[in-house]
Amino acid sequence: MEDSTINLPLHGGHAPSYLVRRMVGLSYSISKIIIDEYGQQEFLRRLSDPLWFQAFGCVLGFDWHSLVLQL
């Protein structure tokens, strides 16, 4: 297997409160489905994968400063 690296920078600032409320609800729903279907161990395994964690954050909108939000 070939070694590789990925740069996943952390950004400062904060998301607007209305967006945080939406992110919390969506993250709860997605997490519950994964745990119900695959179990807690699988959910923790996925969270520990940096690429999956980054993708999960993007789905939730945590990359809020890079998104064009249409409400």
All heavy atoms as a GROMACS GRO file, in nm:
protein
  576
    1MET      N    1   0.084  -0.117   0.000
    1MET     CA    2   0.000   0.000   0.000
    1MET      C    3   0.090   0.124   0.000
    1MET      O    4   0.188   0.131   0.071
    1MET     CB    5  -0.092  -0.001   0.121
    1MET     CG    6  -0.184   0.120   0.125
    1MET     SD    7  -0.286   0.128   0.273
    1MET     CE    8  -0.403   0.000   0.238
    2GLU      N    9   0.053   0.222  -0.077
    2GLU     CA   10   0.129   0.346  -0.085
    2GLU      C   11   0.088   0.442   0.026
    2GLU      O   12  -0.029   0.456   0.057
    2GLU     CB   13   0.101   0.411  -0.221
    2GLU     CG   14   0.184   0.532  -0.247
    2GLU     CD   15   0.158   0.588  -0.385
    2GLU    OE1   16   0.141   0.510  -0.479
    2GLU    OE2   17   0.152   0.711  -0.396
    3ASP      N   18   0.188   0.506   0.088
    3ASP     CA   19   0.160   0.606   0.191
    3ASP      C   20   0.123   0.738   0.126
    3ASP      O   21   0.176   0.774   0.021
    3ASP     CB   22   0.281   0.629   0.280
    3ASP     CG   23   0.308   0.512   0.372
    3ASP    OD1   24   0.214   0.436   0.399
    3ASP    OD2   25   0.422   0.496   0.416
    4SER      N   26   0.032   0.809   0.187
    4SER     CA   27  -0.006   0.940   0.136
    4SER      C   28  -0.051   1.027   0.253
    4SER      O   29  -0.075   0.978   0.362
    4SER     CB   30  -0.119   0.928   0.033
    4SER     OG   31  -0.231   0.867   0.090
    5THR      N   32  -0.059   1.155   0.227
    5THR     CA   33  -0.105   1.247   0.330
    5THR      C   34  -0.212   1.338   0.272
    5THR      O   35  -0.218   1.359   0.151
    5THR     CB   36   0.009   1.335   0.384
    5THR    OG1   37   0.063   1.412   0.276
    5THR    CG2   38   0.118   1.252   0.448
    6ILE      N   39  -0.296   1.389   0.360
    6ILE     CA   40  -0.401   1.481   0.321
    6ILE      C   41  -0.399   1.595   0.421
    6ILE      O   42  -0.387   1.573   0.542
    6ILE     CB   43  -0.538   1.412   0.321
    6ILE    CG1   44  -0.542   1.303   0.216
    6ILE    CG2   45  -0.649   1.513   0.297
    6ILE    CD1   46  -0.668   1.222   0.217
    7ASN      N   47  -0.409   1.716   0.372
    7ASN     CA   48  -0.412   1.832   0.457
    7ASN      C   49  -0.558   1.868   0.487
    7ASN      O   50  -0.632   1.906   0.397
    7ASN     CB   51  -0.341   1.950   0.389
    7ASN     CG   52  -0.335   2.071   0.478
    7ASN    OD1   53  -0.358   2.064   0.598
    7ASN    ND2   54  -0.304   2.185   0.418
    8LEU      N   55  -0.599   1.852   0.612
    8LEU     CA   56  -0.734   1.885   0.656
    8LEU      C   57  -0.724   1.998   0.757
    8LEU      O   58  -0.719   1.976   0.878
    8LEU     CB   59  -0.804   1.763   0.718
    8LEU     CG   60  -0.817   1.640   0.630
    8LEU    CD1   61  -0.873   1.523   0.709
    8LEU    CD2   62  -0.904   1.670   0.510
    9PRO      N   63  -0.720   2.124   0.709
    9PRO     CA   64  -0.697   2.235   0.801
    9PRO      C   65  -0.815   2.262   0.892
    9PRO      O   66  -0.930   2.236   0.856
    9PRO     CB   67  -0.675   2.354   0.707
    9PRO     CG   68  -0.751   2.318   0.584
    9PRO     CD   69  -0.740   2.168   0.572
   10LEU      N   70  -0.786   2.314   1.009
   10LEU     CA   71  -0.889   2.360   1.102
   10LEU      C   72  -0.905   2.510   1.080
   10LEU      O   73  -0.807   2.582   1.064
   10LEU     CB   74  -0.849   2.332   1.246
   10LEU     CG   75  -0.834   2.186   1.284
   10LEU    CD1   76  -0.781   2.174   1.426
   10LEU    CD2   77  -0.966   2.114   1.271
   11HIS      N   78  -1.028   2.555   1.076
   11HIS     CA   79  -1.055   2.696   1.053
   11HIS      C   80  -1.110   2.760   1.180
   11HIS      O   81  -1.180   2.696   1.257
   11HIS     CB   82  -1.156   2.714   0.940
   11HIS     CG   83  -1.112   2.654   0.811
   11HIS    ND1   84  -1.016   2.710   0.731
   11HIS    CD2   85  -1.148   2.539   0.748
   11HIS    CE1   86  -0.995   2.636   0.626
   11HIS    NE2   87  -1.074   2.530   0.633
   12GLY      N   88  -1.080   2.885   1.198
   12GLY     CA   89  -1.132   2.958   1.313
   12GLY      C   90  -1.272   3.010   1.286
   12GLY      O   91  -1.329   2.988   1.180
   13GLY      N   92  -1.325   3.081   1.382
   13GLY     CA   93  -1.458   3.139   1.366
   13GLY      C   94  -1.566   3.050   1.423
   13GLY      O   95  -1.538   2.951   1.490
   14HIS      N   96  -1.689   3.086   1.396
   14HIS     CA   97  -1.800   3.007   1.446
   14HIS      C   98  -1.915   3.011   1.346
   14HIS      O   99  -1.928   3.106   1.269
   14HIS     CB  100  -1.846   3.056   1.582
   14HIS     CG  101  -1.901   3.196   1.580
   14HIS    ND1  102  -1.820   3.307   1.578
   14HIS    CD2  103  -2.028   3.242   1.575
   14HIS    CE1  104  -1.895   3.415   1.574
   14HIS    NE2  105  -2.022   3.378   1.572
   15ALA      N  106  -1.994   2.908   1.350
   15ALA     CA  107  -2.110   2.900   1.261
   15ALA      C  108  -2.226   2.978   1.323
   15ALA      O  109  -2.236   2.989   1.445
   15ALA     CB  110  -2.152   2.753   1.243
   16PRO      N  111  -2.313   3.031   1.240
   16PRO     CA  112  -2.431   3.100   1.292
   16PRO      C  113  -2.519   3.005   1.374
   16PRO      O  114  -2.527   2.885   1.344
   16PRO     CB  115  -2.505   3.145   1.166
   16PRO     CG  116  -2.408   3.134   1.054
   16PRO     CD  117  -2.307   3.032   1.094
   17SER      N  118  -2.587   3.057   1.476
   17SER     CA  119  -2.664   2.972   1.567
   17SER      C  120  -2.775   2.894   1.496
   17SER      O  121  -2.800   2.778   1.531
   17SER     CB  122  -2.721   3.054   1.681
   17SER     OG  123  -2.806   3.155   1.632
   18TYR      N  124  -2.840   2.953   1.396
   18TYR     CA  125  -2.946   2.880   1.326
   18TYR      C  126  -2.888   2.758   1.254
   18TYR      O  127  -2.953   2.654   1.246
   18TYR     CB  128  -3.020   2.971   1.225
   18TYR     CG  129  -2.940   3.001   1.101
   18TYR    CD1  130  -2.948   2.917   0.989
   18TYR    CD2  131  -2.856   3.111   1.094
   18TYR    CE1  132  -2.874   2.944   0.876
   18TYR    CE2  133  -2.783   3.138   0.981
   18TYR     CZ  134  -2.792   3.054   0.872
   18TYR     OH  135  -2.718   3.080   0.760
   19LEU      N  136  -2.764   2.771   1.204
   19LEU     CA  137  -2.702   2.660   1.133
   19LEU      C  138  -2.658   2.552   1.231
   19LEU      O  139  -2.672   2.432   1.203
   19LEU     CB  140  -2.583   2.710   1.051
   19LEU     CG  141  -2.513   2.609   0.961
   19LEU    CD1  142  -2.612   2.540   0.868
   19LEU    CD2  143  -2.404   2.677   0.881
   20VAL      N  144  -2.609   2.592   1.347
   20VAL     CA  145  -2.569   2.494   1.449
   20VAL      C  146  -2.689   2.409   1.490
   20VAL      O  147  -2.677   2.287   1.504
   20VAL     CB  148  -2.506   2.564   1.572
   20VAL    CG1  149  -2.486   2.466   1.686
   20VAL    CG2  150  -2.375   2.630   1.534
   21ARG      N  151  -2.804   2.470   1.508
   21ARG     CA  152  -2.925   2.393   1.544
   21ARG      C  153  -2.958   2.290   1.437
   21ARG      O  154  -2.994   2.176   1.468
   21ARG     CB  155  -3.043   2.488   1.566
   21ARG     CG  156  -3.034   2.567   1.695
   21ARG     CD  157  -3.163   2.642   1.727
   21ARG     NE  158  -3.200   2.739   1.625
   21ARG     CZ  159  -3.157   2.865   1.620
   21ARG    NH1  160  -3.074   2.910   1.713
   21ARG    NH2  161  -3.197   2.947   1.525
   22ARG      N  162  -2.946   2.328   1.312
   22ARG     CA  163  -2.972   2.233   1.202
   22ARG      C  164  -2.868   2.121   1.201
   22ARG      O  165  -2.902   2.005   1.178
   22ARG     CB  166  -2.971   2.305   1.068
   22ARG     CG  167  -3.088   2.396   1.048
   22ARG     CD  168  -3.080   2.463   0.914
   22ARG     NE  169  -3.194   2.551   0.894
   22ARG     CZ  170  -3.222   2.609   0.780
   22ARG    NH1  171  -3.144   2.590   0.675
   22ARG    NH2  172  -3.327   2.687   0.769
   23MET      N  173  -2.742   2.157   1.225
   23MET     CA  174  -2.635   2.057   1.225
   23MET      C  175  -2.654   1.955   1.336
   23MET      O  176  -2.632   1.835   1.316
   23MET     CB  177  -2.500   2.126   1.241
   23MET     CG  178  -2.455   2.203   1.119
   23MET     SD  179  -2.287   2.263   1.136
   23MET     CE  180  -2.315   2.424   1.205
   24VAL      N  181  -2.696   2.000   1.453
   24VAL     CA  182  -2.717   1.910   1.566
   24VAL      C  183  -2.827   1.809   1.533
   24VAL      O  184  -2.812   1.688   1.555
   24VAL     CB  185  -2.750   1.989   1.695
   24VAL    CG1  186  -2.800   1.897   1.805
   24VAL    CG2  187  -2.628   2.067   1.741
   25GLY      N  188  -2.938   1.857   1.480
   25GLY     CA  189  -3.048   1.766   1.445
   25GLY      C  190  -3.009   1.666   1.338
   25GLY      O  191  -3.039   1.546   1.348
   26LEU      N  192  -2.939   1.714   1.234
   26LEU     CA  193  -2.898   1.625   1.127
   26LEU      C  194  -2.795   1.524   1.175
   26LEU      O  195  -2.802   1.405   1.141
   26LEU     CB  196  -2.843   1.706   1.009
   26LEU     CG  197  -2.801   1.629   0.886
   26LEU    CD1  198  -2.918   1.546   0.830
   26LEU    CD2  199  -2.749   1.725   0.780
   27SER      N  200  -2.699   1.569   1.257
   27SER     CA  201  -2.596   1.476   1.306
   27SER      C  202  -2.658   1.368   1.395
   27SER      O  203  -2.617   1.252   1.391
   27SER     CB  204  -2.486   1.550   1.381
   27SER     OG  205  -2.536   1.611   1.498
   28TYR      N  206  -2.758   1.407   1.476
   28TYR     CA  207  -2.825   1.307   1.559
   28TYR      C  208  -2.893   1.202   1.472
   28TYR      O  209  -2.878   1.082   1.496
   28TYR     CB  210  -2.929   1.375   1.649
   28TYR     CG  211  -3.011   1.276   1.728
   28TYR    CD1  212  -2.960   1.218   1.844
   28TYR    CD2  213  -3.137   1.236   1.685
   28TYR    CE1  214  -3.033   1.124   1.915
   28TYR    CE2  215  -3.211   1.144   1.756
   28TYR     CZ  216  -3.158   1.088   1.870
   28TYR     OH  217  -3.231   0.994   1.939
   29SER      N  218  -2.964   1.245   1.371
   29SER     CA  219  -3.036   1.152   1.283
   29SER      C  220  -2.942   1.057   1.210
   29SER      O  221  -2.964   0.936   1.205
   29SER     CB  222  -3.122   1.228   1.183
   29SER     OG  223  -3.218   1.306   1.249
   30ILE      N  224  -2.837   1.112   1.152
   30ILE     CA  225  -2.741   1.029   1.078
   30ILE      C  226  -2.672   0.932   1.173
   30ILE      O  227  -2.657   0.813   1.142
   30ILE     CB  228  -2.639   1.117   1.005
   30ILE    CG1  229  -2.707   1.195   0.891
   30ILE    CG2  230  -2.524   1.032   0.949
   30ILE    CD1  231  -2.619   1.299   0.824
   31SER      N  232  -2.630   0.980   1.289
   31SER     CA  233  -2.562   0.894   1.386
   31SER      C  234  -2.652   0.781   1.432
   31SER      O  235  -2.609   0.666   1.442
   31SER     CB  236  -2.516   0.976   1.507
   31SER     OG  237  -2.430   1.078   1.468
   32LYS      N  238  -2.776   0.814   1.461
   32LYS     CA  239  -2.872   0.711   1.506
   32LYS      C  240  -2.892   0.603   1.401
   32LYS      O  241  -2.894   0.484   1.434
   32LYS     CB  242  -3.005   0.777   1.542
   32LYS     CG  243  -3.107   0.679   1.599
   32LYS     CD  244  -3.218   0.751   1.667
   32LYS     CE  245  -3.329   0.661   1.716
   32LYS     NZ  246  -3.295   0.528   1.753
   33ILE      N  247  -2.904   0.642   1.276
   33ILE     CA  248  -2.922   0.543   1.169
   33ILE      C  249  -2.800   0.452   1.158
   33ILE      O  250  -2.813   0.329   1.148
   33ILE     CB  251  -2.951   0.613   1.035
   33ILE    CG1  252  -3.090   0.676   1.038
   33ILE    CG2  253  -2.938   0.516   0.918
   33ILE    CD1  254  -3.119   0.769   0.924
   34ILE      N  255  -2.681   0.510   1.160
   34ILE     CA  256  -2.560   0.428   1.149
   34ILE      C  257  -2.548   0.333   1.268
   34ILE      O  258  -2.518   0.215   1.251
   34ILE     CB  259  -2.434   0.518   1.138
   34ILE    CG1  260  -2.436   0.594   1.005
   34ILE    CG2  261  -2.306   0.434   1.151
   34ILE    CD1  262  -2.328   0.699   0.992
   35ILE      N  263  -2.574   0.382   1.388
   35ILE     CA  264  -2.566   0.296   1.507
   35ILE      C  265  -2.671   0.187   1.503
   35ILE      O  266  -2.642   0.071   1.533
   35ILE     CB  267  -2.576   0.381   1.636
   35ILE    CG1  268  -2.451   0.467   1.650
   35ILE    CG2  269  -2.596   0.293   1.758
   35ILE    CD1  270  -2.459   0.575   1.757
   36ASP      N  271  -2.793   0.220   1.462
   36ASP     CA  272  -2.900   0.119   1.453
   36ASP      C  273  -2.867   0.012   1.350
   36ASP      O  274  -2.895  -0.106   1.371
   36ASP     CB  275  -3.033   0.185   1.419
   36ASP     CG  276  -3.093   0.265   1.534
   36ASP    OD1  277  -3.042   0.252   1.648
   36ASP    OD2  278  -3.189   0.341   1.509
   37GLU      N  279  -2.809   0.052   1.238
   37GLU     CA  280  -2.781  -0.043   1.129
   37GLU      C  281  -2.652  -0.122   1.149
   37GLU      O  282  -2.646  -0.239   1.113
   37GLU     CB  283  -2.774   0.032   0.994
   37GLU     CG  284  -2.907   0.087   0.948
   37GLU     CD  285  -3.007  -0.020   0.910
   37GLU    OE1  286  -2.967  -0.124   0.852
   37GLU    OE2  287  -3.127  -0.001   0.938
   38TYR      N  288  -2.547  -0.056   1.202
   38TYR     CA  289  -2.414  -0.117   1.206
   38TYR      C  290  -2.354  -0.130   1.345
   38TYR      O  291  -2.251  -0.195   1.360
   38TYR     CB  292  -2.318  -0.037   1.118
   38TYR     CG  293  -2.364  -0.025   0.975
   38TYR    CD1  294  -2.418   0.094   0.928
   38TYR    CD2  295  -2.356  -0.134   0.888
   38TYR    CE1  296  -2.461   0.106   0.797
   38TYR    CE2  297  -2.400  -0.122   0.757
   38TYR     CZ  298  -2.452  -0.002   0.712
   38TYR     OH  299  -2.495   0.010   0.584
   39GLY      N  300  -2.411  -0.064   1.445
   39GLY     CA  301  -2.360  -0.075   1.582
   39GLY      C  302  -2.268   0.040   1.621
   39GLY      O  303  -2.215   0.113   1.537
   40GLN      N  304  -2.247   0.051   1.752
   40GLN     CA  305  -2.165   0.159   1.806
   40GLN      C  306  -2.019   0.148   1.764
   40GLN      O  307  -1.955   0.249   1.736
   40GLN     CB  308  -2.172   0.160   1.959
   40GLN     CG  309  -2.305   0.204   2.013
   40GLN     CD  310  -2.308   0.199   2.165
   40GLN    OE1  311  -2.229   0.130   2.228
   40GLN    NE2  312  -2.400   0.272   2.223
   41GLN      N  313  -1.967   0.026   1.761
   41GLN     CA  314  -1.826   0.007   1.723
   41GLN      C  315  -1.800   0.058   1.582
   41GLN      O  316  -1.698   0.122   1.556
   41GLN     CB  317  -1.785  -0.140   1.736
   41GLN     CG  318  -1.769  -0.187   1.878
   41GLN     CD  319  -1.662  -0.109   1.952
   41GLN    OE1  320  -1.695  -0.029   2.038
   41GLN    NE2  321  -1.538  -0.129   1.920
   42GLU      N  322  -1.890   0.030   1.491
   42GLU     CA  323  -1.872   0.075   1.353
   42GLU      C  324  -1.881   0.227   1.344
   42GLU      O  325  -1.806   0.291   1.271
   42GLU     CB  326  -1.977   0.011   1.261
   42GLU     CG  327  -1.972   0.062   1.118
   42GLU     CD  328  -1.841   0.036   1.046
   42GLU    OE1  329  -1.760  -0.049   1.090
   42GLU    OE2  330  -1.818   0.102   0.943
   43PHE      N  331  -1.972   0.287   1.421
   43PHE     CA  332  -1.983   0.432   1.421
   43PHE      C  333  -1.854   0.495   1.472
   43PHE      O  334  -1.803   0.591   1.414
   43PHE     CB  335  -2.104   0.477   1.503
   43PHE     CG  336  -2.124   0.625   1.501
   43PHE    CD1  337  -2.153   0.692   1.383
   43PHE    CD2  338  -2.113   0.699   1.618
   43PHE    CE1  339  -2.170   0.830   1.381
   43PHE    CE2  340  -2.130   0.836   1.617
   43PHE     CZ  341  -2.159   0.902   1.498
   44LEU      N  342  -1.799   0.441   1.581
   44LEU     CA  343  -1.674   0.493   1.634
   44LEU      C  344  -1.558   0.472   1.537
   44LEU      O  345  -1.470   0.557   1.523
   44LEU     CB  346  -1.643   0.428   1.769
   44LEU     CG  347  -1.737   0.466   1.883
   44LEU    CD1  348  -1.704   0.385   2.008
   44LEU    CD2  349  -1.731   0.615   1.911
   45ARG      N  350  -1.558   0.357   1.467
   45ARG     CA  351  -1.454   0.333   1.367
   45ARG      C  352  -1.461   0.437   1.257
   45ARG      O  353  -1.360   0.492   1.214
   45ARG     CB  354  -1.470   0.193   1.305
   45ARG     CG  355  -1.355   0.156   1.211
   45ARG     CD  356  -1.387   0.034   1.127
   45ARG     NE  357  -1.495   0.060   1.032
   45ARG     CZ  358  -1.481   0.130   0.918
   45ARG    NH1  359  -1.365   0.184   0.886
   45ARG    NH2  360  -1.583   0.147   0.836
   46ARG      N  361  -1.582   0.468   1.214
   46ARG     CA  362  -1.598   0.570   1.109
   46ARG      C  363  -1.555   0.707   1.158
   46ARG      O  364  -1.489   0.782   1.085
   46ARG     CB  365  -1.744   0.575   1.062
   46ARG     CG  366  -1.784   0.451   0.986
   46ARG     CD  367  -1.928   0.458   0.942
   46ARG     NE  368  -1.972   0.332   0.885
   46ARG     CZ  369  -2.068   0.321   0.796
   46ARG    NH1  370  -2.133   0.427   0.755
   46ARG    NH2  371  -2.101   0.204   0.749
   47LEU      N  372  -1.594   0.743   1.280
   47LEU     CA  373  -1.553   0.874   1.334
   47LEU      C  374  -1.402   0.887   1.346
   47LEU      O  375  -1.348   0.996   1.334
   47LEU     CB  376  -1.616   0.897   1.472
   47LEU     CG  377  -1.762   0.936   1.475
   47LEU    CD1  378  -1.807   0.952   1.620
   47LEU    CD2  379  -1.789   1.064   1.398
   48SER      N  380  -1.333   0.776   1.368
   48SER     CA  381  -1.188   0.781   1.383
   48SER      C  382  -1.115   0.790   1.249
   48SER      O  383  -0.994   0.814   1.247
   48SER     CB  384  -1.138   0.660   1.461
   48SER     OG  385  -1.154   0.542   1.385
   49ASP      N  386  -1.186   0.772   1.139
   49ASP     CA  387  -1.127   0.785   1.006
   49ASP      C  388  -1.131   0.934   0.966
   49ASP      O  389  -1.239   0.991   0.950
   49ASP     CB  390  -1.208   0.702   0.906
   49ASP     CG  391  -1.158   0.712   0.763
   49ASP    OD1  392  -1.079   0.804   0.732
   49ASP    OD2  393  -1.200   0.630   0.683
   50PRO      N  394  -1.014   0.998   0.951
   50PRO     CA  395  -1.013   1.142   0.923
   50PRO      C  396  -1.090   1.182   0.797
   50PRO      O  397  -1.154   1.286   0.795
   50PRO     CB  398  -0.864   1.176   0.908
   50PRO     CG  399  -0.791   1.064   0.972
   50PRO     CD  400  -0.880   0.944   0.962
   51LEU      N  401  -1.085   1.099   0.694
   51LEU     CA  402  -1.157   1.134   0.571
   51LEU      C  403  -1.308   1.123   0.590
   51LEU      O  404  -1.384   1.208   0.544
   51LEU     CB  405  -1.111   1.045   0.456
   51LEU     CG  406  -0.967   1.063   0.413
   51LEU    CD1  407  -0.931   0.966   0.303
   51LEU    CD2  408  -0.941   1.207   0.372
   52TRP      N  409  -1.352   1.018   0.659
   52TRP     CA  410  -1.495   1.004   0.684
   52TRP      C  411  -1.543   1.116   0.775
   52TRP      O  412  -1.648   1.175   0.753
   52TRP     CB  413  -1.526   0.868   0.748
   52TRP     CG  414  -1.671   0.837   0.750
   52TRP    CD1  415  -1.741   0.768   0.656
   52TRP    CD2  416  -1.766   0.875   0.852
   52TRP    NE1  417  -1.874   0.761   0.692
   52TRP    CE2  418  -1.892   0.825   0.812
   52TRP    CE3  419  -1.757   0.943   0.971
   52TRP    CZ2  420  -2.007   0.844   0.888
   52TRP    CZ3  421  -1.873   0.963   1.046
   52TRP    CH2  422  -1.996   0.913   1.004
   53PHE      N  423  -1.464   1.149   0.877
   53PHE     CA  424  -1.499   1.255   0.970
   53PHE      C  425  -1.511   1.389   0.897
   53PHE      O  426  -1.605   1.466   0.920
   53PHE     CB  427  -1.395   1.263   1.081
   53PHE     CG  428  -1.430   1.359   1.190
   53PHE    CD1  429  -1.520   1.323   1.289
   53PHE    CD2  430  -1.374   1.485   1.194
   53PHE    CE1  431  -1.554   1.411   1.391
   53PHE    CE2  432  -1.406   1.574   1.295
   53PHE     CZ  433  -1.496   1.537   1.392
   54GLN      N  434  -1.417   1.417   0.806
   54GLN     CA  435  -1.422   1.540   0.728
   54GLN      C  436  -1.547   1.543   0.640
   54GLN      O  437  -1.616   1.645   0.630
   54GLN     CB  438  -1.296   1.554   0.643
   54GLN     CG  439  -1.292   1.675   0.553
   54GLN     CD  440  -1.265   1.804   0.627
   54GLN    OE1  441  -1.227   1.802   0.742
   54GLN    NE2  442  -1.284   1.916   0.560
   55ALA      N  443  -1.576   1.431   0.575
   55ALA     CA  444  -1.695   1.424   0.489
   55ALA      C  445  -1.823   1.440   0.572
   55ALA      O  446  -1.916   1.509   0.528
   55ALA     CB  447  -1.697   1.290   0.414
   56PHE      N  448  -1.827   1.379   0.688
   56PHE     CA  449  -1.943   1.392   0.778
   56PHE      C  450  -1.964   1.539   0.814
   56PHE      O  451  -2.075   1.591   0.810
   56PHE     CB  452  -1.920   1.306   0.903
   56PHE     CG  453  -2.037   1.296   0.996
   56PHE    CD1  454  -2.163   1.263   0.950
   56PHE    CD2  455  -2.020   1.315   1.132
   56PHE    CE1  456  -2.272   1.251   1.037
   56PHE    CE2  457  -2.126   1.303   1.220
   56PHE     CZ  458  -2.252   1.271   1.173
   57GLY      N  459  -1.856   1.607   0.848
   57GLY     CA  460  -1.864   1.748   0.880
   57GLY      C  461  -1.914   1.832   0.764
   57GLY      O  462  -1.994   1.925   0.782
   58CYS      N  463  -1.871   1.798   0.643
   58CYS     CA  464  -1.918   1.872   0.525
   58CYS      C  465  -2.067   1.847   0.500
   58CYS      O  466  -2.140   1.940   0.466
   58CYS     CB  467  -1.836   1.833   0.403
   58CYS     SG  468  -1.667   1.896   0.408
   59VAL      N  469  -2.111   1.724   0.518
   59VAL     CA  470  -2.253   1.693   0.501
   59VAL      C  471  -2.336   1.773   0.601
   59VAL      O  472  -2.444   1.824   0.567
   59VAL     CB  473  -2.278   1.541   0.519
   59VAL    CG1  474  -2.426   1.510   0.538
   59VAL    CG2  475  -2.222   1.464   0.401
   60LEU      N  476  -2.286   1.787   0.722
   60LEU     CA  477  -2.359   1.860   0.826
   60LEU      C  478  -2.355   2.011   0.808
   60LEU      O  479  -2.435   2.082   0.865
   60LEU     CB  480  -2.303   1.825   0.964
   60LEU     CG  481  -2.313   1.679   1.005
   60LEU    CD1  482  -2.246   1.658   1.138
   60LEU    CD2  483  -2.458   1.633   1.007
   61GLY      N  484  -2.262   2.058   0.728
   61GLY     CA  485  -2.249   2.202   0.707
   61GLY      C  486  -2.145   2.267   0.796
   61GLY      O  487  -2.143   2.388   0.809
   62PHE      N  488  -2.058   2.188   0.859
   62PHE     CA  489  -1.958   2.246   0.947
   62PHE      C  490  -1.852   2.322   0.870
   62PHE      O  491  -1.775   2.396   0.929
   62PHE     CB  492  -1.893   2.139   1.036
   62PHE     CG  493  -1.969   2.116   1.162
   62PHE    CD1  494  -2.051   2.007   1.176
   62PHE    CD2  495  -1.959   2.206   1.267
   62PHE    CE1  496  -2.122   1.986   1.293
   62PHE    CE2  497  -2.030   2.186   1.384
   62PHE     CZ  498  -2.112   2.076   1.396
   63ASP      N  499  -1.846   2.305   0.741
   63ASP     CA  500  -1.756   2.386   0.658
   63ASP      C  501  -1.836   2.507   0.612
   63ASP      O  502  -1.835   2.544   0.496
   63ASP     CB  503  -1.704   2.304   0.540
   63ASP     CG  504  -1.578   2.362   0.479
   63ASP    OD1  505  -1.520   2.454   0.539
   63ASP    OD2  506  -1.539   2.317   0.371
   64TRP      N  507  -1.905   2.569   0.706
   64TRP     CA  508  -2.005   2.671   0.678
   64TRP      C  509  -1.949   2.793   0.607
   64TRP      O  510  -2.017   2.855   0.527
   64TRP     CB  511  -2.073   2.715   0.808
   64TRP     CG  512  -1.980   2.782   0.904
   64TRP    CD1  513  -1.903   2.720   0.997
   64TRP    CD2  514  -1.952   2.920   0.913
   64TRP    NE1  515  -1.827   2.811   1.065
   64TRP    CE2  516  -1.858   2.937   1.014
   64TRP    CE3  517  -1.998   3.033   0.846
   64TRP    CZ2  518  -1.807   3.059   1.051
   64TRP    CZ3  519  -1.948   3.156   0.884
   64TRP    CH2  520  -1.853   3.168   0.984
   65HIS      N  521  -1.824   2.829   0.634
   65HIS     CA  522  -1.768   2.949   0.574
   65HIS      C  523  -1.731   2.927   0.427
   65HIS      O  524  -1.703   3.022   0.356
   65HIS     CB  525  -1.647   2.997   0.654
   65HIS     CG  526  -1.539   2.895   0.663
   65HIS    ND1  527  -1.549   2.788   0.747
   65HIS    CD2  528  -1.423   2.883   0.596
   65HIS    CE1  529  -1.441   2.713   0.732
   65HIS    NE2  530  -1.364   2.768   0.642
   66SER      N  531  -1.733   2.802   0.381
   66SER     CA  532  -1.704   2.774   0.241
   66SER      C  533  -1.830   2.743   0.160
   66SER      O  534  -1.823   2.714   0.043
   66SER     CB  535  -1.609   2.653   0.233
   66SER     OG  536  -1.488   2.682   0.298
   67LEU      N  537  -1.944   2.745   0.226
   67LEU     CA  538  -2.069   2.712   0.159
   67LEU      C  539  -2.144   2.836   0.115
   67LEU      O  540  -2.135   2.940   0.176
   67LEU     CB  541  -2.160   2.634   0.255
   67LEU     CG  542  -2.112   2.499   0.304
   67LEU    CD1  543  -2.209   2.446   0.409
   67LEU    CD2  544  -2.100   2.401   0.192
   68VAL      N  545  -2.219   2.820   0.010
   68VAL     CA  546  -2.316   2.923  -0.029
   68VAL      C  547  -2.450   2.871   0.021
   68VAL      O  548  -2.504   2.774  -0.030
   68VAL     CB  549  -2.318   2.943  -0.181
   68VAL    CG1  550  -2.427   3.042  -0.217
   68VAL    CG2  551  -2.183   2.988  -0.230
   69LEU      N  552  -2.501   2.932   0.126
   69LEU     CA  553  -2.625   2.886   0.188
   69LEU      C  554  -2.746   2.950   0.119
   69LEU      O  555  -2.750   3.069   0.098
   69LEU     CB  556  -2.627   2.920   0.336
   69LEU     CG  557  -2.518   2.858   0.419
   69LEU    CD1  558  -2.524   2.911   0.561
   69LEU    CD2  559  -2.527   2.709   0.418
   70GLN      N  560  -2.839   2.866   0.085
   70GLN     CA  561  -2.964   2.915   0.027
   70GLN      C  562  -3.076   2.873   0.118
   70GLN      O  563  -3.108   2.758   0.129
   70GLN     CB  564  -2.982   2.859  -0.114
   70GLN     CG  565  -2.868   2.899  -0.205
   70GLN     CD  566  -2.906   2.882  -0.349
   70GLN    OE1  567  -3.019   2.854  -0.382
   70GLN    NE2  568  -2.808   2.903  -0.434
   71LEU      N  569  -3.134   2.969   0.187
   71LEU     CA  570  -3.240   2.939   0.284
   71LEU      C  571  -3.377   2.961   0.224
   71LEU      O  572  -3.402   3.046   0.148
   71LEU     CB  573  -3.223   3.025   0.408
   71LEU     CG  574  -3.087   3.008   0.477
   71LEU    CD1  575  -3.076   3.106   0.591
   71LEU    CD2  576  -3.073   2.866   0.526
   0.00000   0.00000   0.00000
